[in-house]
Amino acid sequence: MTTYAILPEPLPLALPDGWTVPASFAPAADRAWRTAATKVRGLVERHPDRFPLYTQGGAWAVDAEAWTNWCEGFLGGQLWMLADHTGDPWFRERAEHYSRLVEHRKDDRNVHDLGFLFWSTWRRWYEATGDPARDDVVVHAGRTAASRFNELGRYLPSFLAPDSLFIDIMMNVGIIFHAARRTGDPDLARIAHEHCLTTRRVLVRGDGSASHEGVFDLTDGRFLRQTTQQGYSDDGSWARGQAWALYGFGTVYRHTGDRRFLDTARACADFYIERTGDRLVPPNDWEEPDPERPYESSAAAAAAGGLWQLAGLEPDSDRARGYADYAVRILTRLCEDDFLAHDDPAWEGLLKHGSYHEAKGLGVDESVMWGDYWFLDAIAAVDAVARPAN
């Protein structure tokens, strides 16, 4: 019988000896924090208790079409980070309030995104208070996420269809590992491991690129083909999915210590860096010839966070320095005027040039809620090393 081991605590992050955050990062981060405080407060005051996904012409579109219901945690998560950074009780009160607004989703079996919803809100609440009742909500959501598991195919299906597996789920499976650790439930550990191994086998290609979607035969669980919902083509390389892969597999390595997942995270990271190079911010899909829109900033924000995590996990110090350097370069680039809406009071989002769903024409070349969240999350992670007393 296979045993699916989970570490007693996630692996700590340890950057290589002698590496320091460049001095140029601090003023860039300060601009990001100030801009975020203004933009997030403005959104909450203009549209209380609403959860927009993207802007239209720079204004948050509170009643716009949504492909699925997956983003509510990101606004609360930004409020928690701003509460921690500023010490302003207004942000703390709003963070708790917006977390409560999503609590009912802990029983939602219709989406694959409960990690996005609860790790960004209720897990932060637990970390701020140590109150186990807050973490109980996270564990409950993890159990709900695991209940979607397809036993024949050994994967967690996407919201789209029972035969569909998305690379995005790698960013959500961590909540199941956490629930398994907290409860000691071996079946939760099995489900989380098997999903990740299936995703590694069927969605990550030999060159380290990741397919967005895999399709299975529901009668016998056989994997049938790779496809995409948001990339340029079925054999393309959707940049945000690549970021989900490099971040997600690194997170799974932190939970398990299984070097297979570290190897996969490395391969996905190296592909991102190789294909993006000094541009730092990718297009929606690297395989699209002469893309009309050259940037997808939410992919870059998520990739920066994933690369920063990988830098703290990588045992080879040269590789680790490379990942850390590239992560900070991405973030510094995103803090420049053409991405960060610092000097544009009419633009209501934080980070410009993100895209939700290019094929459906939703939130294209706009601010997107997850882009703002992952950008701020990565800024906070680097800031914690650059200015640990803050």
C-alpha positions as CSV (number, residue, x, y, z in Angstrom):
1,M,0.0,0.0,0.0
2,T,1.4,3.4,-1.0
3,T,1.9,5.9,1.8
4,Y,1.5,9.5,0.9
5,A,3.7,11.5,3.2
6,I,3.2,15.1,4.3
7,L,5.8,17.0,6.2
8,P,4.8,18.0,9.8
9,E,5.3,21.6,8.7
10,P,5.8,23.1,5.3
11,L,9.5,23.5,4.4
12,P,10.9,27.0,5.4
13,L,12.2,29.3,2.8
14,A,16.0,30.0,3.0
15,L,17.6,32.3,0.5
16,P,21.2,31.5,-0.4
17,D,24.0,32.8,1.8
18,G,25.2,36.3,0.9
19,W,22.3,37.1,-1.4
20,T,20.6,40.4,-0.6
21,V,17.6,42.3,-2.0
22,P,18.8,45.1,-4.3
23,A,18.6,48.6,-2.7
24,S,16.4,49.7,-5.7
25,F,13.6,47.4,-4.6
26,A,12.7,49.4,-1.5
27,P,11.5,52.6,-3.2
28,A,9.6,50.6,-5.8
29,A,7.9,48.6,-3.1
30,D,6.9,51.8,-1.2
31,R,5.2,53.0,-4.4
32,A,3.4,49.7,-4.7
33,W,2.1,49.8,-1.1
34,R,1.0,53.5,-1.3
35,T,-0.8,52.8,-4.6
36,A,-2.5,49.7,-3.2
37,A,-3.7,51.5,-0.1
38,T,-5.3,54.2,-2.2
39,K,-6.8,51.9,-4.9
40,V,-8.2,49.2,-2.5
41,R,-9.7,51.8,-0.2
42,G,-11.3,53.5,-3.1
43,L,-12.8,50.2,-4.4
44,V,-14.3,49.3,-1.0
45,E,-15.7,52.7,-0.5
46,R,-17.2,53.0,-4.0
47,H,-18.5,49.5,-4.2
48,P,-19.0,48.1,-0.7
49,D,-19.4,44.3,-0.4
50,R,-18.8,43.8,-4.1
51,F,-16.2,41.6,-5.7
52,P,-15.3,42.7,-9.2
53,L,-12.9,40.5,-11.2
54,Y,-11.6,43.1,-13.7
55,T,-11.7,46.7,-14.8
56,Q,-13.2,48.1,-18.0
57,G,-11.3,51.1,-19.2
58,G,-9.6,51.2,-15.8
59,A,-12.8,51.3,-13.8
60,W,-13.8,48.2,-11.7
61,A,-16.7,46.4,-13.5
62,V,-18.8,45.3,-10.6
63,D,-21.6,43.7,-12.8
64,A,-19.5,42.4,-15.6
65,E,-19.6,38.9,-17.0
66,A,-17.6,36.3,-15.1
67,W,-16.6,32.9,-16.5
68,T,-16.7,31.4,-13.1
69,N,-16.9,32.4,-9.4
70,W,-13.4,32.2,-8.2
71,C,-12.0,35.6,-7.2
72,E,-13.8,36.7,-4.0
73,G,-10.8,35.9,-1.8
74,F,-8.4,38.2,-3.5
75,L,-9.9,41.5,-2.3
76,G,-10.0,40.3,1.3
77,G,-6.5,39.1,0.9
78,Q,-5.3,42.5,-0.2
79,L,-7.1,44.0,2.8
80,W,-5.3,41.6,5.1
81,M,-1.9,42.5,3.6
82,L,-2.6,46.2,3.9
83,A,-3.7,45.8,7.5
84,D,-0.4,44.1,8.3
85,H,1.7,46.6,6.4
86,T,0.0,49.8,7.5
87,G,-1.3,48.9,10.9
88,D,-4.5,50.9,10.0
89,P,-7.5,49.5,11.9
90,W,-9.7,50.4,8.9
91,F,-8.0,47.8,6.7
92,R,-8.1,45.2,9.5
93,E,-11.9,45.7,10.1
94,R,-12.6,45.5,6.4
95,A,-10.4,42.4,6.0
96,E,-12.4,40.6,8.7
97,H,-15.7,41.7,7.1
98,Y,-14.7,40.6,3.6
99,S,-13.5,37.3,4.9
100,R,-16.9,36.7,6.6
101,L,-18.6,37.5,3.3
102,V,-17.0,34.4,1.7
103,E,-17.3,32.0,4.6
104,H,-20.4,30.3,3.1
105,R,-18.3,29.2,0.1
106,K,-16.5,26.6,2.3
107,D,-19.2,24.2,1.1
108,D,-19.1,25.1,-2.5
109,R,-18.4,22.0,-4.6
110,N,-19.0,23.7,-7.9
111,V,-15.6,25.3,-8.3
112,H,-12.0,24.1,-8.1
113,D,-10.8,27.4,-6.5
114,L,-11.4,27.1,-2.8
115,G,-7.7,27.5,-2.1
116,F,-7.8,30.9,-3.8
117,L,-10.8,31.8,-1.7
118,F,-9.8,30.7,1.7
119,W,-6.0,30.7,1.8
120,S,-6.0,34.4,1.0
121,T,-8.6,35.3,3.6
122,W,-9.3,32.9,6.5
123,R,-5.7,31.5,6.6
124,R,-4.4,35.0,6.9
125,W,-6.9,35.7,9.6
126,Y,-5.7,32.6,11.5
127,E,-2.0,33.7,11.0
128,A,-2.9,37.2,12.4
129,T,-4.7,35.8,15.5
130,G,-3.7,32.2,16.2
131,D,-7.4,31.4,16.7
132,P,-7.9,27.8,15.6
133,A,-11.5,28.5,14.8
134,R,-10.3,30.6,11.8
135,D,-8.2,27.7,10.6
136,D,-11.1,25.3,11.0
137,V,-12.8,27.1,8.2
138,V,-9.8,26.6,6.0
139,V,-9.7,22.9,6.8
140,H,-13.4,22.6,6.1
141,A,-12.9,24.2,2.7
142,G,-10.0,21.8,2.0
143,R,-12.3,18.8,2.7
144,T,-14.8,20.3,0.3
145,A,-12.2,20.7,-2.4
146,A,-11.1,17.1,-2.0
147,S,-14.6,15.8,-2.3
148,R,-14.5,16.6,-6.0
149,F,-11.8,14.0,-6.7
150,N,-12.3,11.7,-9.7
151,E,-11.1,8.3,-8.6
152,L,-10.8,6.7,-12.0
153,G,-8.6,9.5,-13.5
154,R,-7.0,10.4,-10.1
155,Y,-7.5,14.1,-10.6
156,L,-9.5,17.0,-9.2
157,P,-11.8,18.2,-12.1
158,S,-12.1,21.8,-13.1
159,F,-15.3,23.8,-12.7
160,L,-15.9,23.5,-16.4
161,A,-16.7,19.8,-16.7
162,P,-16.1,16.5,-14.9
163,D,-13.6,15.3,-17.6
164,S,-11.6,18.5,-17.4
165,L,-8.3,19.1,-15.5
166,F,-6.9,22.6,-15.3
167,I,-3.3,23.6,-14.4
168,D,-4.9,26.3,-12.2
169,I,-5.8,23.6,-9.7
170,M,-2.1,23.3,-8.7
171,M,-2.6,26.7,-7.0
172,N,-5.5,25.3,-5.0
173,V,-4.4,21.8,-4.0
174,G,-2.3,23.2,-1.2
175,I,-5.5,23.7,0.9
176,I,-6.0,19.9,0.8
177,F,-2.5,19.2,1.9
178,H,-3.1,21.6,4.8
179,A,-6.4,19.9,5.7
180,A,-4.6,16.5,5.6
181,R,-1.9,17.8,7.9
182,R,-4.3,19.3,10.4
183,T,-6.7,16.3,10.5
184,G,-4.3,13.4,10.0
185,D,-6.7,12.1,7.3
186,P,-4.7,9.8,5.0
187,D,-7.3,9.9,2.3
188,L,-6.9,13.7,2.0
189,A,-3.2,13.2,1.7
190,R,-3.7,10.5,-1.0
191,I,-6.1,12.7,-3.0
192,A,-3.7,15.7,-2.9
193,H,-0.7,13.6,-3.9
194,E,-2.5,11.7,-6.7
195,H,-3.9,14.9,-8.2
196,C,-0.4,16.5,-8.4
197,L,1.2,13.4,-9.8
198,T,-1.5,13.2,-12.5
199,T,-1.1,16.8,-13.4
200,R,2.7,16.4,-13.6
201,R,2.3,13.5,-15.9
202,V,-0.4,14.8,-18.3
203,L,0.0,18.6,-18.3
204,V,3.7,19.4,-17.9
205,R,5.6,18.8,-21.2
206,G,9.2,17.7,-21.6
207,D,10.4,21.2,-22.2
208,G,8.9,22.5,-18.9
209,S,5.9,24.2,-20.6
210,A,2.4,23.5,-19.2
211,S,-0.8,22.8,-21.0
212,H,-3.8,24.6,-19.6
213,E,-6.3,21.7,-19.7
214,G,-6.3,17.9,-20.0
215,V,-9.4,15.9,-21.0
216,F,-10.2,12.4,-19.7
217,D,-12.5,9.6,-20.6
218,L,-15.0,9.4,-17.8
219,T,-15.8,5.8,-18.4
220,D,-12.4,4.4,-17.5
221,G,-10.3,7.5,-16.4
222,R,-7.9,7.4,-19.4
223,F,-6.2,10.6,-20.3
224,L,-7.2,11.6,-23.8
225,R,-5.5,14.9,-24.8
226,Q,-4.2,18.3,-23.9
227,T,-6.2,21.4,-24.8
228,T,-6.7,25.0,-23.7
229,Q,-9.5,27.4,-22.8
230,Q,-7.3,30.5,-22.5
231,G,-4.2,30.0,-24.5
232,Y,-3.5,30.6,-28.1
233,S,-3.7,27.0,-29.2
234,D,-4.0,23.5,-27.7
235,D,-0.3,23.0,-28.0
236,G,0.5,26.6,-26.9
237,S,2.0,27.9,-23.7
238,W,-0.5,30.1,-21.7
239,A,1.6,32.3,-19.5
240,R,-0.6,32.5,-16.5
241,G,-1.0,28.7,-16.5
242,Q,2.8,28.5,-16.6
243,A,3.0,30.7,-13.5
244,W,0.4,28.6,-11.7
245,A,2.5,25.5,-12.5
246,L,5.8,26.9,-11.3
247,Y,4.3,28.3,-8.1
248,G,2.0,25.3,-7.5
249,F,4.6,22.6,-7.8
250,G,6.9,24.5,-5.6
251,T,4.2,24.7,-3.0
252,V,3.6,21.0,-3.2
253,Y,7.3,20.3,-2.7
254,R,7.1,22.5,0.5
255,H,4.3,20.3,1.8
256,T,5.8,16.9,0.8
257,G,9.6,17.2,0.4
258,D,9.1,15.0,-2.7
259,R,11.9,16.0,-5.1
260,R,9.8,15.1,-8.1
261,F,7.7,18.2,-7.5
262,L,10.8,20.4,-7.0
263,D,12.2,19.1,-10.3
264,T,8.9,20.0,-12.0
265,A,8.8,23.5,-10.5
266,R,12.3,24.1,-11.7
267,A,11.5,23.0,-15.2
268,C,8.4,25.3,-15.3
269,A,10.4,28.2,-13.9
270,D,13.3,27.7,-16.4
271,F,10.8,27.7,-19.3
272,Y,9.2,30.9,-18.1
273,I,12.6,32.6,-17.8
274,E,13.9,31.3,-21.1
275,R,10.8,32.4,-23.1
276,T,10.4,35.8,-21.4
277,G,14.0,36.9,-20.9
278,D,14.7,40.6,-20.3
279,R,11.1,41.5,-21.2
280,L,10.2,40.0,-17.7
281,V,6.5,40.3,-18.4
282,P,5.1,37.7,-20.9
283,P,2.3,37.9,-23.5
284,N,-0.8,35.9,-22.9
285,D,0.7,32.9,-24.7
286,W,4.3,32.7,-25.9
287,E,3.2,30.7,-29.0
288,E,1.0,33.5,-30.4
289,P,2.8,35.1,-33.3
290,D,3.0,38.9,-33.1
291,P,0.5,39.2,-30.2
292,E,-1.7,42.2,-30.4
293,R,-1.2,42.8,-26.7
294,P,2.4,42.2,-25.6
295,Y,1.9,41.9,-21.9
296,E,-0.1,39.9,-19.4
297,S,0.9,41.4,-16.1
298,S,-1.0,39.0,-13.8
299,A,1.0,36.1,-15.1
300,A,4.2,38.0,-14.3
301,A,3.0,38.8,-10.8
302,A,2.2,35.2,-10.0
303,A,5.4,34.0,-11.6
304,A,7.4,36.5,-9.4
305,G,5.9,35.0,-6.3
306,G,6.5,31.4,-7.5
307,L,10.1,32.2,-8.4
308,W,10.7,33.9,-5.1
309,Q,9.4,30.8,-3.3
310,L,11.5,28.5,-5.5
311,A,14.6,30.6,-4.7
312,G,14.0,29.8,-1.0
313,L,13.7,26.1,-1.7
314,E,16.4,25.5,-4.3
315,P,19.5,23.7,-2.8
316,D,21.8,24.8,-5.6
317,S,22.9,28.3,-4.5
318,D,23.6,29.6,-8.1
319,R,20.2,28.5,-9.3
320,A,18.6,30.0,-6.2
321,R,20.3,33.4,-6.8
322,G,19.1,33.3,-10.4
323,Y,15.5,32.7,-9.4
324,A,15.6,35.4,-6.6
325,D,17.2,38.0,-9.0
326,Y,14.6,37.3,-11.7
327,A,11.7,37.5,-9.3
328,V,12.9,40.9,-8.0
329,R,13.5,42.2,-11.5
330,I,9.9,41.3,-12.4
331,L,8.5,43.1,-9.4
332,T,10.6,46.1,-10.0
333,R,9.5,46.2,-13.6
334,L,5.8,46.0,-12.6
335,C,6.4,49.0,-10.3
336,E,7.3,51.2,-13.2
337,D,4.8,53.8,-14.6
338,D,3.5,51.8,-17.5
339,F,2.3,49.0,-15.2
340,L,1.7,50.5,-11.8
341,A,-1.2,52.9,-11.7
342,H,0.6,55.1,-9.2
343,D,0.2,58.4,-11.1
344,D,-3.1,57.7,-12.7
345,P,-5.9,58.5,-10.2
346,A,-8.6,57.7,-12.8
347,W,-7.4,54.1,-13.1
348,E,-9.0,52.2,-10.3
349,G,-6.9,49.0,-10.3
350,L,-3.4,48.6,-9.1
351,L,-1.6,46.8,-12.0
352,K,-2.3,47.6,-15.6
353,H,-2.0,45.3,-18.7
354,G,-3.5,42.2,-17.1
355,S,-6.0,39.9,-18.9
356,Y,-8.7,37.6,-17.7
357,H,-9.9,35.7,-20.7
358,E,-8.6,36.8,-24.1
359,A,-10.7,34.3,-26.1
360,K,-13.9,35.5,-24.5
361,G,-12.9,39.1,-24.6
362,L,-13.3,39.5,-20.8
363,G,-11.0,41.9,-18.9
364,V,-8.4,42.2,-21.6
365,D,-5.5,44.7,-21.1
366,E,-7.0,45.8,-17.8
367,S,-6.5,45.4,-14.1
368,V,-7.5,42.0,-12.8
369,M,-8.1,41.2,-9.1
370,W,-5.8,38.2,-8.9
371,G,-3.0,40.2,-10.6
372,D,-3.2,42.9,-8.0
373,Y,-3.3,40.2,-5.2
374,W,-0.3,38.2,-6.4
375,F,1.7,41.3,-7.1
376,L,1.1,42.6,-3.6
377,D,1.7,39.2,-2.1
378,A,5.1,38.9,-3.9
379,I,6.0,42.5,-2.8
380,A,5.2,41.6,0.8
381,A,7.3,38.4,0.6
382,V,10.4,40.2,-0.7
383,D,9.8,43.1,1.7
384,A,9.9,40.7,4.6
385,V,13.5,39.8,3.7
386,A,14.6,43.3,2.6
387,R,13.1,45.1,5.7
388,P,12.4,42.4,8.3
389,A,11.8,45.0,11.1
390,N,8.7,46.4,9.2
